[in-house]
Amino acid sequence: MNLSRSRMLLGLVLLTVLAYGNTTQNGFLWDDQSHIIENSHIRNHHYLGIVFRSDLFHRHAATAVPYYRPMQTVSYMADYALWGLNPFGYHLTNLALHLGCVLLLALLVEQLSASFCGR
């Protein structure tokens, strides 16, 4: 990895942490009440299979509104296993996911631009 690429990736990490790092000090907001605090499904790993057969609000897929978000619920399950109901952990996970997306996008753009420029 050359120096300019390292600087670019480090810059992206710093910008992401600057943009989202302060969220770790916040509590739960708005729909976190129903999705996390009142959601008994995230507290029990036995519901893992059900998560993939129901909508976000645990209604059967045939009668569910189109709000199928199994990975969101799986993420909440992992967060609950690690952090309980401590909002800091959920926000830290969100920061890590944002950072991962930023870095993956940067690497994708780098690959596409290299292909486009014939490198």
N, C-alpha and C positions, 0 to 999 in steps of 0.2 A: 504494500500500500504506500503510495507516494505521499509526500508532505501536504500537498494541496488537497488531496482527497481526504486525508486525515483531518485537516483543518475544517473542511466543509462538513464532514460528519460530526465533528466536535461542535461546530457552530450550530448545526441542527439540533443536537442534543441540548445545548445551552438554551437555544430559543424555545424549545419545547418545554424545558423545565421552568424557564422564566414565565412562559404563558400559562402553564397549568400547575406549577409547583405549589402555588398558594392555595389550591383547592384542598390540600391535605388537612388544612386547619378548619375546614367547614364541616358542618353536620349534615345530616340527611335533609333533602329538600323534596318538595312536591310529590311526585309519584313514588319516591323511595318508601313512603309510608305503606303503600299497597304492594310494591314489588319486593321489598326487603323486610321491613319491620313486621308487617302482618302476614307475610308469606310463609306458611308452615312447610311448604314443599322444599324450600332451600335448606331447611334444617335437618333433613333426613335423606341420606343417599339412596334409600330404597325407592324414592320417587324419580330417580334418574331416567328410567325407561319411560315413565309417564310424560316426562318433559318433552320427549320427541313425538308424542302422540296427541298432545293437547296444545292449546294456545297459551299465551303468557298468563292468562287468568285461570288456567287449568280446566277449561271446558273441553269436552271431546272435540276432536278436529272436525267432525261432520257438522257440529252445531256451533262451532267457534266463529268468532269474528275473525277477519283476516289479520291477526296479530300473532303470527307464529314466530316465536323468538326463542328457540331452544338453547342456542349458545349463550344468550343473555342470562337465562335461568341457570345454566351450567356454571357460568362465571360467578353468579351470585352464590351458588352452592359451594364453590371453591373458596370464595371470599368468606362465607359464613364459617366454613371449616377452619380457616386460618385465623379469622379476626372476630368471630362472633358478630355482635352488632356494633362494633367499633367503626364509625364512619371513616376514620383515618385510613384503615386498611383498604376499604372499598375505593377511596380516592387514590390511594397509592397504586392499586391495581389498574385503575383507569389511566393514570399517568404512564404507567409502564406500557399499557396497550397503545396509547397515543404515540409514545416514543417508538415502539416497534413499528407501527404503521408509517411514521415519518421516515424512519431509516429504510424500511423496505421500499417505499416509494422513491426515495433518493437513489437506491441501488437499481431500481427498475428504470428510472429516467437515465441513469448513467449507461445501462446496458442498451437501451433503445437509442440513445444519442450516438453511442459508439457504432451500433449497427447502421444507423442512418448515415453517419459520416464515413462509413467504410473502414473503420479502424479494426 
